[in-house]
Structures are given as C-alpha cells and as structure tokens.
Amino acid sequence: MVDIGLQQIGLELGSGAVIGGLIGFTAKKVAKIVAFLIGLELALFKFLESQSILTVDWNRLSAGLVNASTAASDAATANQPPSVVMSFLSIIPVSAGFTGGFFLGFRKG
C-alpha cells in the first residue's frame, strides 16, 4: 500500500509547477531563437541558390526531417515500463504540476 500524505502531494505539485514553469518559459525562448536561426539559414540557402553558388535538394532535405520524426516516435513506443499502473500513480502529482507550470511558463514566455 502506498502511503502518501496531502503535504507531500502539495509539495510535489508545487515543485513540479515551478520547474515546469521555468522549463516552459525557457523552451519558448529557445524555440524562438531556433526558429529564427533556421529561417535565417533557409533564407541564406535560397540566396546562395539564386546566385548559383549553391545547389540545394529541397525534397531530400525535407524527407530527412520526416524520416527522423518517424524513427523517434517508433523508438519511444518500443520501451514499455514493467509496472505501468504503479509508475503512473507515482508521478501524477509532479507531472500534473509540471504540466500546468509548463503551459503557464510557455504562454508567458
């Protein structure tokens, strides 16, 4: 039997929310920087291609991204934990707080 008190649940929920908020805020900032750099790189590729300095195979470039995301999702579903129910029950307070904090931090970021 699992013995968890309300104080421990509140502590886990609060700490998960704070950590999630910080990570969500940071993730949005990092995503903006990465999107800017990728856009800048693609614009540079287009410019160099228009000047006949560089040749870019756009179909091959985009197919690599689609294949990478498919491989990542296949790898994620291959590993199943032994006791799914117990693992799920033990992470509910932290993950609930983390999720709420992440969305709040991502929205404010």
C-alpha positions in Angstrom: 0.0 0.0 0.0 1.3 3.4 -0.9 1.3 5.9 2.0 1.3 9.5 0.6 0.1 12.5 2.7 -1.5 15.6 1.5 1.6 17.7 2.4 3.8 15.5 0.2 1.3 15.8 -2.7 1.2 19.5 -2.3 5.0 19.8 -2.2 5.4 17.6 -5.3 2.6 19.5 -7.1 4.2 22.9 -6.3 7.7 21.9 -7.1 6.6 20.4 -10.4 4.7 23.6 -11.2 7.7 25.8 -10.6 10.1 23.5 -12.5 7.5 23.2 -15.3 7.0 27.0 -15.5 10.8 27.6 -15.7 11.2 25.0 -18.4 8.2 26.2 -20.4 9.4 29.8 -20.3 12.9 28.7 -21.4 11.6 26.3 -24.0 9.6 29.1 -25.7 12.6 31.4 -25.7 14.8 28.7 -27.1 12.2 27.7 -29.7 12.0 31.3 -30.9 15.8 31.5 -31.3 16.0 28.2 -33.1 13.2 29.2 -35.4 14.9 32.4 -36.2 18.2 30.7 -36.9 16.6 28.0 -39.1 14.7 30.7 -41.0 17.9 32.7 -41.5 19.7 29.6 -42.7 17.0 28.8 -45.2 17.0 32.4 -46.4 20.8 32.2 -46.9 20.4 28.9 -48.8 17.8 30.5 -51.0 20.0 33.5 -51.6 23.1 31.4 -52.4 21.0 29.2 -54.7 19.7 32.2 -56.6 23.3 33.4 -57.1 24.2 29.9 -58.5 26.7 29.5 -55.7 24.9 26.6 -54.0 22.5 23.9 -55.1 20.0 22.7 -52.5 18.0 19.5 -52.9 14.8 20.7 -51.1 13.0 17.4 -51.4 15.8 15.4 -49.9 16.2 17.9 -47.1 12.5 17.7 -46.1 12.4 13.9 -46.4 15.2 13.6 -43.9 13.1 15.5 -41.3 10.0 13.4 -41.9 12.1 10.1 -41.5 13.8 11.4 -38.3 10.5 12.1 -36.6 9.0 8.7 -37.6 12.1 6.9 -36.2 11.9 8.9 -32.9 8.2 8.0 -32.4 8.9 4.3 -33.2 11.8 4.3 -30.6 9.6 5.9 -28.0 6.8 3.3 -28.3 9.3 0.3 -28.2 10.2 0.6 -24.5 7.4 -0.2 -22.0 7.9 0.0 -18.3 7.2 -3.2 -16.3 4.5 -1.8 -14.0 2.7 0.9 -15.9 0.0 1.5 -13.3 2.4 1.9 -10.4 4.7 4.2 -12.4 1.8 6.3 -13.5 0.3 6.6 -10.0 3.7 7.7 -8.5 4.2 10.5 -11.0 0.7 12.1 -11.1 1.4 14.9 -8.6 4.7 16.0 -10.1 3.6 15.7 -13.7 0.3 17.5 -13.1 2.1 20.4 -11.5 4.8 20.3 -14.2 2.3 20.3 -17.0 0.4 23.3 -15.6 3.6 25.2 -14.9 5.0 24.4 -18.3 1.9 25.7 -20.1 1.8 28.8 -18.0 5.6 29.5 -18.5 5.3 28.7 -22.2 2.4 31.1 -22.5 4.1 33.9 -20.6 7.5 33.3 -22.4 
